Amino acid sequence: MIRHVAIVGAGFSGTLQAINLLRHGGPRATLIERAARPGLGLAYGAAHPSHVLNVRAANMSAFPDAPDHFVRWLEARGTPDAAGAFVPRLTYGTYLRELLDAARAQAGDRLDIVQGDAVDIVEDGAVAVRLDDGREVAADAAVLAVGNLPPHAPPGLDPDDLSPERYKGDPWEPSVGEGLGDADTVLVIGTGLTMVDVVLMLDARGFAGRIVAISRRGLAPHRHAAAQPWDKLAEKPAASGAKLVRSVRARAEAIGWRNAVDELRPFTQALWAQAGQDDRARFLRHLRPWWDVHRHRLAPQVADRLAALRASGRLTIVAGKTLGFTEDEDGVTVRYRPRGADAADTMLVQRIVNCTGPQGDLLRTSEPLLRTLAQRGAIRPDPEHLGLDVTTAGQVVRADGSASERLFALGPMTRGAFWEIVAVPDIRRQTWDVARRLSNAHWVGGEGL
Ligand SMILES: Cc1cc2nc3c(=O)[nH]c(=O)nc-3n(C[C@H](O)[C@H](O)[C@H](O)COP(=O)(O)OP(=O)(O)OC[C@H]3O[C@@H](n4cnc5c(N)ncnc54)[C@H](O)[C@@H]3O)c2cc1C
């Protein structure tokens, strides 16, 4: 019988896990979070006021059974016609904090919040979560909601060779935009959504120098556009692999690429689950960069600002691969090979920001908790090394292939099983499902959805 669940990480996934356990009248919960402010996580805690959600408010409710919850919350606070709006991420953080505060006020001693860094979880009939200062939280089950792993160093770059002033390995660190002059050039490595965040933050701080963003293909996220009604797919496409790509292209011709990508959304997890390892590997190798920039789009106001910065020459996006970095008193000389070129080129920059995105391979992580669990065989990477191996019920799979009955995982680290498990609309459903399971509510009636 599970009476007490310890949840490691209080970002969106962990916070909603605790709230959903309480909503289902399930076990008592302890949320363990290393950051000073629980309830925000990386996306909504480290945001700058210039950062807005990349999903319309209508799709950002925290609850799958109350899809207009966030819109109602916004409208009650004076945002008219909020459904189609792309609101600041800090506002979404306030929403999550209020939900957590309300849950805490109602829960009494059924919800505990512990500030601390979990470094191990021992499973032995029950679970014990060990913190780095020696404290221990004993529970009947534990949920890993630790978010993404930090990025790898970019190709050709050894962080130890560059001074901390020049190289920022963590794009969310407050010092990323500090101490720059208008004659400086910032190199952003990576051209996805994290690059967009860093560019907007530099721009909002008044940085008037040049920004160069580089990635192998130089692909940047596309913009959202107002959706036109269309006849959506009624069921999962029968095709997979190359046939699926052809059928999506044909649908894009007929209904526009945004609709062709969006109509796959209800089926993406099932398509991923049925794909063989070869298909998954081919997708990751060849299609992923294109999928990412079409699927994870920019709010129109963000896309407009980025276009203006590119048009004025302040932002340049380069397709190429970095090869080496040499620092002297003027800055860092970066050697890189432009895509398709035989010869390398160089550029002098005064700051480098790593926006290559999260690493997935937990065998290469230096995060103490996951490293310790992996070394002991309590967790293992999924076959594509995107994160943790889990069952569709969220149970972690051990190195010997057995599924744990007491250790669960949520959020982006479960990408290997679900692929489409990064944004709020997918994670809110996952936290709901796992909470129902841990509350034994999944046996009762329907899903209530
Ligand atoms: C910059 C950014 C912007 C995004 N914007 C959107 C958006 O607009 N719309 C959308 O739908 N989705 C968005 N997402 C995606 C999605 O909302 C996030 O991926 C989601 O919030 C993931 O939450 P999480 O709780 O799983 O992870 P995180 O938010 O990373 O939270 C994990 C938490 O665990 C804590 N933690 C980790 N390890 C330990 C440990 N050992 N001990 C204690 N605490 C630990 C961390 O401190 C952190 O607070 C965005 C993601 C990012 C990164």
The ligand as an ORCA input file, in Angstrom:
! r2SCAN-3c Opt
* xyz 0 1
  C      13.127     27.396    -21.460
  C      11.925     26.536    -21.630
  C      10.752     27.089    -22.101
  C       9.612     26.297    -22.258
  N       8.467     26.863    -22.697
  C       7.352     26.103    -22.810
  C       6.106     26.666    -23.228
  O       6.028     27.839    -23.547
  N       5.022     25.857    -23.295
  C       5.097     24.531    -22.992
  O       4.092     23.819    -23.063
  N       6.267     23.974    -22.607
  C       7.373     24.742    -22.507
  N       8.538     24.169    -22.093
  C       8.549     22.743    -21.850
  C       7.963     22.312    -20.491
  O       7.080     23.176    -19.905
  C       9.047     21.966    -19.589
  O       9.875     21.033    -20.198
  C       8.465     21.433    -18.283
  O       8.218     22.560    -17.522
  C       9.341     20.418    -17.657
  O       9.166     20.470    -16.272
  P       9.927     19.480    -15.322
  O       9.337     19.690    -13.999
  O       9.875     18.111    -15.890
  O      11.451     19.924    -15.394
  P      12.139     21.240    -14.793
  O      11.318     22.440    -15.035
  O      13.536     21.254    -15.301
  O      12.135     20.989    -13.238
  C      12.949     20.018    -12.641
  C      13.211     20.470    -11.220
  O      13.894     19.441    -10.538
  C      14.865     20.016     -9.701
  N      15.878     18.989     -9.465
  C      16.600     18.320    -10.409
  N      17.387     17.404     -9.821
  C      17.166     17.505     -8.500
  C      17.699     16.812     -7.377
  N      18.620     15.854     -7.512
  N      17.279     17.156     -6.135
  C      16.331     18.153     -5.993
  N      15.802     18.837     -7.020
  C      16.214     18.506     -8.266
  C      15.372     21.217    -10.479
  O      15.962     22.173     -9.640
  C      14.086     21.706    -11.149
  O      13.428     22.686    -10.373
  C       9.681     24.931    -21.949
  C      10.879     24.387    -21.490
  C      11.987     25.183    -21.324
  C      13.263     24.557    -20.811
*
